């Protein structure tokens, strides 16, 4: 596992008028991307959104991380050299137990309708396009964290 620390941003933990964190409960996020610059950018957004995080450089590291830490959410790149994000998501779902229930959000530049359908069929719950719009990322993360298993028809692998 990698620890990419972003440069501290001003007001790194913005809060609303009631001093509530942007994402209550300080969710613990796994950032999976083979590109260090992308991991640093996503990590900065996680800090802005009041999240803690760990990073993995690819699908294999992400799967290994499932046995080492507990995560509330996974932000998964799609195109990675060791194992793509769809295969990593399938394998995480196959682990069973709590790891299989973690919402996975695809973070990718590949957002054609057929791509999105494939991500959802794989077990991902949402897609955020690169370059990342912070508002779109926050919305996807918030919805994924609020959803119950029944709310998300896309994040369980479909029956064969």
Steps between C-alpha positions, in 0.01 A plus 500: 500500500615851419466812709471791259466816703358797314634846552291663771233718352361808669195411706571132449198394705221735403186469703151634469355771721415243771864379507401163353753319281414490131477119516394416856674219681837561333467206260815300432563484123726281289637691201610263221690654208829413333578869439653675801377845393142368485536342845626829643213699345238253623663493844474881517129475420457233768659733754274783388201270546604400856609148404796294605658293226756247390635455149574203279694513173292236326240230519719242671597747775132589542407136555786459750380814683163336564668264746696775674248780560130570513372740236169680460550579131735422211590749224623277216685592182405282204815479287792365703783279375501223763125444521228728371242653729217280375692179576609637838138582582388149397765345725409726792136396460611136492675538837162488668436641846511873572757571225252383236252764616729804474373748240744541211496815287673491161724803445587504130516692175320213325136600539322387187155356577613142429799549733277626781264203456799264525625667820161475664459137391840426656382619839590868504236740629591823317739658252692825538666636188863611481603775515319494830240761583506527882123555517433186292739297717343627822150423371594145396679434829213639705239294314707183523557542872131569569371213288392171642554176313143517371543857373782412265389256235829544313755409759429137544610269220199399297392139511620295206 
